[in-house]
Amino acid sequence: MTNSKDKLPEFENSLSLLQGASAKALYKALINQLSRDFGRANILASFHEEMTPEELLAALKEKLYVLLLEHFDDYLNLMYLIDVPESALKDLKLTDAVEVAGQLSFLILRREWQKVWLKAHYRS
């Protein structure tokens, strides 16, 4: 049986997710996971532990915006490596590149949060 402490916390947006990770002392682990996955995709990204949640979110959105417009193959590779569900990508509201980058930021952060939370929660 699981109790509420065993459930993966859900968030409504990127900023609340980052603040929640910070409150659970998993913010640094989330940044490290994000940096590791960008590195595995051979995408240069400057995410560091001293960034505030707002700075991290802005940097992620900017990086995704550039990937969408200028390096689409790299963007696809990143989505595959991070393991963002294809169904979530299909549900994106396609408006403009800035809005899509914001929506993608949340999908990426949510998946990275799942990885970090599960590792921390089920570590032996």
N, C-alpha and C positions, 0 to 999 in steps of 0.2 A: 504494500500500500504506500501511496505517496501522500504527503501533506503539502500544505501551501508553500512550505520552505523548499520542497523538492521540485516545484514547478518553475520552468524557465520564465522569468519576468518578461512581459510583453510591453512594448512602448508604441506610442502613436506617431512619433516623429523622430528625426535624427537627433535633435538637441536633447529631447527628454531621454533618449537612449544613452547618449554620452554622459549626461548628468547622472543617470541611474548607474552606469558602469562606474563612475567616479564614487558614488555613494557606497557601492559594494566593493570598493578598493580593487576594481578590475580595469580601471581606465588605462593604466600603463600596459597591461597585458593586451588590451584591445588595440592600442596603438602599435604594439610590437607585432601582433598578428596581422594587422593591416599592412605594416611595412614589409613583413616577411612575404605576404602574398603578392604585393606589388613587385617585390624583388624577384620572386619566382617567375613572374610574368615579364621580367626584364623591362620594367617600366620604372624610370627614375621618379621617385616621389620623396618629398621632404616632410615626413611626419615624425615628430619627436615628442618625448614625454612631457616637455615643458609647455606644450601648446595647451591653450584653454580649449574647452569643447567648441566654442565659437570659431576659434582659429583653425582647429582641425577640420571642422565642417566646411569652412570656406576653402581651405586648401584642397580638400577632397572634391568638392564641387568643381573647383577650377580645373583640377587635373582631369576629371571625367569630361568636362566640357571640351577640353582640348582633344582628348582621346576620341570623342564622338565626331568632332569635326575634321580632325587631321590624321588620326591614326586608328581607323575603325577596326582593322584586324587586331591591333593590340588590345583594344577595348573588348572585342569578342574573346580573345584569349584570357584576359583578366576575369571576365564573367565566368568562364569555364573553370579557371583555377580556383576562384573563390567559391564556386559551386552555388551560384545564385540560381534558384529554381527558374526554369524556362517559363513556367506558368506565370510567375511573378513578372517576368519581363514582358510577356504578352499582355498583361493587365495594365501596363504603363499608359498614362494618358499622354498621348503625343501632341504636345502643344508647340513649344519652341525648345531649342537646345538647352537653354538655361534651366527651364522647368524640368526637362527630362534629366539633366544632370543632378538636380536636387532630388528627384524621385529615385534615381539610381544610387545616390549616396545613402539613402535610407535602406534600400535593399542590401547594399554591400555591408553597411554597418550592422544591420540586423543579422545577416549571416555570420559575420565575424563575431558578433556578440554571442551567438549560439555556440560557436566553437570555443570561445574563451570561457563562457559560463559552464559549459559541460565539462571542460577540462578541470576547472577549479572545483566544481561541485562533486565530481566523481573521482577525483584524484585519490589514490589509495595512500 
